[in-house]
């Protein structure tokens, strides 16, 4: 059984016990969150597709912690101008573990 969920403006394909990294959410470590923006649920080769969301479906997840993503470096170089700049950043992420997927028929 798997589901496609929407968190923020991104979509994730998740199964039970998957660990995913999403954009930072304001939740504490160890909290349980319920995601009701479920776009698709597939169980035993039967797919339930939402319009836009599947009614009654929800995904339970537990927050593992707040982490930083990999460092991204941006380098600008202008040829023949003696001009360059380097900048970098690390995305703030929330790591969550999927506990259960409920269809709720």
N, C-alpha and C positions, 0 to 999 in steps of 0.2 A: 504494500500500500504506500502510495506517495501522494504528495500534494504540491501545488504551486501556490505560493503565498506572496503577498505584497506587503513590504515593510518600507515605509518612507516612499520613495519613488522607484524602488527597485523590486524585481521579482526573483524569487528563489525557489528552486526545485528541492524539496526536502522529504526525507523519510524519517522513520522513528530512529532515535539515537544519533542523528546527524548533528555535528557541531558546525555552526556557520558564524561568520563575522558580518555584522550589519553596521550601518552608520550609527553613530553614538545615540543611544536612548538614555533618558534620565531615569534609570532604575538602579536599585542597589543590588550588590552581589548576593545571590541566593534567592532572589525574588522569583516568583512564578508569573509569567505573563501569558495572556490569552490573545491569540491573533485570530480575528474573525474575518479578515480580508483574504478569503480563500478563493482563488480563481478557478482551480480544478482539483478534483479528488479522483484518484484512480484506484480501484480495488478489484482484484480478480479479473483483470482485463475489461472491466466496466468503468467507463469514465463519466463523471458527473461534472458538467461544464456550467459555470456560472454566467449570469447575464447582468451585471459584470461579476458578481460574487455568488458563490454557492450558499443558498439559504440554509441556516442551521449548522453549517460546517465550522469547525474551529480547530485550532492547533494550539496545544499547550507546550510551553517552553520554559526552561529555567535559565536564569542569567548566571554565567560562569565568571564574568568580570569585565572590567573596562580595560582595553588594551590599545596600543598604538600600532598602526600598520607599518608596512615597509617604507623606508625613506625613499622619497621621490626627488630627484635632482633635475632642476631646470637650468639649462645653460644657454645664454644668448651670446652670439658672436657676430660682430659686424666686420666684414673683411675690409682691409685697408683703412680702417678708421681708428685703430688702437683702442677699440672699445669692446668690452665683454662684461658680462655679469653672470653670477652663479647664485642660485637660490634653491632652497629645498624645504620640504615639509613632510610631516608624518600625519596621516589621517587618524582621527580618533574613532575607535571602533568599539562595539559591544559584542562580546562573544556569548552566543546562546546555544543551548542544547535542546533539541526537540524531544519532548517526553511522549506525546501522544497526538494522534490525528483522529478526530471524531467526525463522522459524517452527519450525525444528528438527524436522521430521517423522521 
